Amino acid sequence: MVINRNQPCYVLGVGMTKFIKPRGKVDYTELGYEAGVKAMLDAQINYDDVDQGVACYCYGDSTCGQRVFYQFGMTQIPIYNVNNNCSTGSTGLHMARNIISHGGADCMLVVGFEKMMPGSLQSHWSDRANPTGTTGQMMVETRGITNAPGAAQMFGNAGREYMEKYGAKAEDFAEISRVNHEHSQRNPYSQFKDVYTLEQILQSPMIHEPLTKLQCCPTSDGGAAAVLVSQDFLDARPHLKDQAILIAGQCMATDAPSLFSKSAIDLMGFEMTKYAANIAMQEAGVTPDDVNVCELHDCFSANEMIVIDALGLSPPGKAHELVRKGDITYGGKYVINPSGGLISKGHPLGASGIAQCAELVWHLRGWANNRLIQNTKVALQHNLGLGGAVVVTVYKRADGQPAKEVGSAEVGKRNKLGYNPAVEAKGFTEAQANSVRSKTKSSAWALQDTATKVQSRF
């Protein structure tokens, strides 16, 4: 059922770091600080305006959120630490939106960050039950097990089932990857910007059929942040209404019993995605045909295939036909993952969902002018975590109008940064950072040398 909310909630500001290889050189304190400062600068607020904070991360000790947020100020606001596997970032957005929409806050800052280990995902706990242990056991009993990374096996098996049931080919999955890599060259925050031919993707090392290496997302370090506000907060700042993006519909869902139906597709949360999409679109009053642009969870090309189906962007079992017709890129029915997606942009778990939000916000503002989809009215976001949780969000402009391109010079003038963050991954000055830190309750001891380290990379 759709939750009845009291008032609208808007994304007023977004910011993110470049996504980079996890080499241990940049700490989470720096990633969260950079993203949070950028989001507050974009929203043109000060940390004293923030009523509550949400910190989103998977790897790290319990109160990493406080360590990050204290760098902005120590204003004694509630700070929540969220861990929900790969859907962690959008879980934080969902939490903030619910609190604001029910009158619990007027302004919330959501910061996602992740400092990861190189290589495939690993569990760090060997003395207790794995939360996805039952999922893994079902995979073993239905499809067997290989030496490939576990996630690649599970999502690859879903791809195999899609081929068996609906006639998709290995080339269809490779084409999804080719498109995402092609898109990423225009995203200044992408971890990878190389463009590949279909043949190069097919001939890259096989990880777990049909998935080759270039169809798998990398582990990444990175940060992203968003400022969410109420109608009252926005009404008090009418000059910012052009950049405010309405969360028109949103649903967070968990798994149904079908998870264990012995279907490899169901095992990857197909039903919860389908359910969440229906609820979010119902609340927003839209259908899949209204969607212009979509950022979805392409941790592997096989997952993009089954998610296209689950979101209703294609008729059931016809996602591969949408891919073949060129309907997932510019000139087609939709543009899916204009950011490059997780496959090419990168996947720092706690930041990924918020980075998706930032990309769609920039499109609806008309700021993403090197990759803009003309006349965008409706943007769709999908962020999935096994275990499981999914968040599907529908975004619209606050004024209800289609997006029109805004030149970068004009963006730089409006945001007072002098550049367009949608097309240039630049930083901020020390004075700008100080302008968003609390004016009454800040601590140099809490900040330590983070600001200096972040500034040195600019």
N, C-alpha and C positions, 0 to 999 in steps of 0.2 A: 504494500500500500504506500501511497505518497504521504509523506509527513506534512502536516499543515504547518506552515511557517508564518510568523507574524510580520516579517518585513524582508525586503530584498537584501542581498549581500553582493558587494562588488569587489573585484580585484582592482585596486587603485595603483599599485606599484609592483614591479617585478625586477629581479636582477639575478645574474648568475656569473659564475667563474667559467673560464675555459675548462673543459673536461680533458684530463691528462692521464697518461699512463701511471699506474700506481708504483712509484719508485721510492716512496717513503720520504720524499724531500719537502713536501708541503703538509703541514699538520692540519687537522680538522678545525682547530681554532682559527686559522687563517682563512680556510675555505668558507666557514660560516660567517666570519667577519666581513669578508669581501662581498659575499652575496647579500648579506643583510644590509650593509651600508648602501649598496647599489639600489636595493628595493626601496629603502626609505628615501633616498635621493629622488628616485623615480616618482614616488608618491608625494614628494615634497612635504614630508612630515618630519617630526623630531621624535626620538624614542620616548620622550615624555608623553606623547600622544597615544602610545601603545598600552592597551588595557591588559592584554594577555599575550603570552608567547607560546609557540609550539615548535619544538626541535625534533627533527626527523632524521634518524640514522639507524643502521643495523649493527655496525661493528663499533664497539666502544663500551666504556663503563657507564654506569647508571645515570649519572647527572652531567653528561657531556653538554646537554642543552644549556644548563646554567653556566658552564664555563664559557660557552660561546656568547650567550646573551648578556652576561655580566660585562662583557667588553663594550656593549652599547650603553650600559648604565645599570645601576643597582637600585631600581625603583620599587622593588618588593612585589612586583606583579606575579601572578601565577605563571609558571613555566612548565609545560608538559613535555615529557620525553616519549616519543612514539617510535615503536619498532613493529613493522607489519610486513616483513620481508620486502619484496621488490615493489610493493604498493605503498611503502612507508610515506613517501612524499605526498601522494594524493590523499592518504589517510589523514595527514595533518591538515590539508586543505579542507577536507570534509568536516573534521572536528571544528575548525575555526568557523566555517560557514554555518554549521549548526548552532554554535554558541551565539554568533552575531544575529542570526535569523530568529532566534528565540529571545533576543533582548539581553543576553548575558554580557555583551561587550559591544563597543562601537568601532574599535580598531584592534586588529590582531596581526602580529608578525609571525609568519611561518617560515622557518629556515631549515633547509635540508642540506646535509653534508655527509660525505663518506670518504674515509681514508681506508683503502682496500689493500689486500695482499695480491701480488701478481698471480696469474694463473686462474684456473677454474675455481668456482666457489667451494669452500670447504667448511665443514662443521668444526667448531672449536671445543665441543663438549662430547667427551667419550664415555661419561659416567652416568648418562641419563637417556631416556627415550628421545629419539629424533622426532621433531614435530611432523615431519613429512615421511616418517618411517612407514606408515600404513600405505601411503601413496607409492613409495618405492617398492614395498612388498607386492602390491597389486601389479606393478610393472613387471617385476620378476616372474610372477606367476602367469602373466598373460603374454608377455613379449620376450621374456628372458633378460639376461644382463650381459654386457660386454665390458671392456676396459675403458670405454669412452667416458668422459665426464657425465655424471648422473643427469644433470639438467639437459644436456644435449641428447641423451638417450630418451628421456621422457618426451621432450618436444619433438625430437626426430621421429619417435614412434607415432605421435599424433599426425605428423606429416605422412608417414607411411600409410596410416589408416585412411587419410583423406585421399591418397592415391588409389587405394584399393576400393573404396566406396564410390568415389565420384569421378575417377579418371584423370586426376591431375598428374602431371609429369614432373620429373626432376627439374626440367627447364623452367617450369612455372615458379618453383621456389627460388631458383637462381635469379629469375627476372625480378622478383621482389627485392632481393639483395642488390641487384644491379641498380634499380631505381633509387633505393635508399642511399647507396654510395654516391650516385649522381647528384642527388639532392644536397648531400652534406657539403659539397664544395662551396656552397653559398652561405653556410652557417659559420660565422667566425668563432663559435665556441666548440666546434666539433673536434673530437679527439683524432679522427681520421678524415682526410679530405681527398683521398685518392679515388679516381674514377676507374672502373673496371668494365671490360666487355663481358658479355654473357659467358663466353668461352673461358675467360680467365677465372670467373667465379666457379664454373663447373669443374675446372681443372685444379683448383686449389685443394690442399690436402683434405681428404675425407675424414670427418669427425664421427658422424653416425648417420648413415644414409637416411634421407637424401641430403643431409646437411654437410656442406663443406665448410672449411674454416672461415671463408668470407661471408658465410650466412649466419655466423654466430657473433653475438655482441661481446665486446671486450670487458674486462674489469677496468674500473676507472676511479680516479680521484676527482672530486668536484663538489661544488656547492650551488644552490639555487634558493631563492627566497621570494616571498610574495607578501604584500600588505593587503589584507582584506578589511573592508569597512562597511558600516551600515548606511542606510539611506540618510539618516540624520547627519552623520559625519560628512557624507558627500554633499548634502544640501548646504552645509556650512562652508563649502569650498566649491562654489559653482564654476569657477574658472578651470576646475579639473574634470568636469563632467565629460569632456571630449575623450579623455583617456581611460575613463572608468569602464570596466567590462563586467556585465552582469553574469553571475552564475545563475542561469535560467532554469537549470534542472541538474540534479545530481543524485546519485544513489551509490551507496557502498553496500556490497553484498558478500556473503560467504557461501560456502559450498552446500549443495543439496545431496541427498543420498545417491544421485546419479554419478557422483564422483567415483564411486566404486562399482560401476555398472559393468566393468571389464572392457570398456571402450577406452582406447588410448586418447581419443579426443576428449571424452568426458573427464578423463583423469587430469587434464590440464585446465579444468574449471570452465568448460564450455557453457554449462547451464547458468553458473553465477554471472558470467559476462552477459549472456542473453537476458537474464532477469534484470540486471542492473541497467542495461541499455534501455529496456522497455520502460522501466520506472523513470529514469532520467529524462527520456524523450517525452513521456507522458506529462511530466511536471512542466517541461519547457514548452509543450504544445507544438512539437515538431515531429517530423518523420525522417527516416534516413535520406529520403529524396531532398530534404531541405539542407542537408549538410554540404558545405563547400570544401572544408578542410578538416583533416582528422590527424591527431597524433595518437597512435596506438602502440601497445606494448609488443614490439618486435624483438624480443630478446633473441629469438631465432626466426628465420624466415618462415618456418612452419607455423609458428604461433601467429604471425601476421595473417597467414592464410586462413586459419580457423577462426581468428577474431573478426576478420572481414565478414565471415559468415554469421558469427554469433551476434555482431552488432546490427545485422540486417542491411549492411551495405551492398550485399548481393543476395539473390534468391538462395534458399538452402542448397548447399552442395555445388554452388556455381561460382565460388570465389575465384577459382583458377581461370574461369572464363572472363571475369572482370579484369584480371591481371593480363591475360592475353590480348584483350582489346585496348590496352593502354589506359584503362580507366582508373589507375591509381596514381597518375602523375599529371603534369601540366598538359592541358588540352583534352584531358579525359573527364569522366564524370565527377571524380573526386581528386584531390591531391592528398595523399596519405603520407605522413611523416616528411613534411617539407624540411624539417630540421636535419634529416638524415637518419632519424630514428635511433634506437638504442644500438643497432647494428653498426652504425658509423659515427654517430655523435658520441656514443659511450654510455655506460650504465653504472654511475655511482649510486647505489641503491636508494639511499635516503634523499637524494637530490633529483632523481629521474622524473618523478611525477610532477614536481614543481617546475622543472625545466620544460616539460611538456606544456604546462600552464603558461609559462613565459612566452613560448613560441606562439601559442594561439592568441594570447593577448596582443602581441606585436602585430599579428596578422589582422586582427579585428580593429586595431587602431589605425591600420594602414602604414605602419612603420617598417614592416619587413619588405622594403621596396625593391630588394634585389631578388626576391623569391615570392612576391605577393600574388595571391589569387584574387583576381579582380571581383569586386562586388560581393565579397564574402559577408553573409548575414549570420550564418550559424557555424560554429566550430565545435567539434566533438573530441573529447579526450577519453582514453582508456588506459588504465594502469593496473597491472595484475601482479599478485604475489601468490606463489604456491603456499599451501598450508591451511587455509587459503583466504584471500581477500581480493576484491576487485572494486575499483572506483570508476564510475563512468560519469562524465560531466559534460553538460551542454553550456556553451558560452554564447552570449549575444552582446552587441553594443548597448550601452545604457540608453542611447537615443533611438534605438530600434532601426537605425539606418544601415545600409550596406557600407562596408569599409571602402574608403577612397585613399589612394596613395598620398602620403605626406612626405615631401622631400626631406632629405636628411638634414639640410641646413635649417629648415623650419623646426624639425624635431629637436635639434640641438638648442635652438632658441627657446622652445617651449619648456624643455626639461632643465634648462640652465646649466647643462653639462657641456654644451658646445659640440656634441656629437650624437649620433643615433646609435643607441646600444643594440638595436636589432641587427645592424649590419656591421658594426665595429666593436670588437671586444677590447675596449679600452678601460681605463681605471678612473680614479678620482684623486683630487688633491687632498693634502692633509687638512686644509681648511674645510673642504667639503665634508670629509669624514667627521670632523669635529662638529660641524653644523647639525648632524643628525644624532650625535651622541647626547645623552641626557645633559641638560643644562644645570640641573640641580643635584643629581645623585650619580655622578660618574666616579670611577676609581682608576687611577693610573696603575695601581697594583694589579687590578683585575685585567687590565689591558696588556700589561707586560710589554714585550717587544713585538707583538702581533702587527700593529699598525706599521712599524718600520719594515718588517719583513714583507708585508703586502705591498707597500709603496715601492720597495726595491724591485719588484717584478713589473711594475708599470714603467 
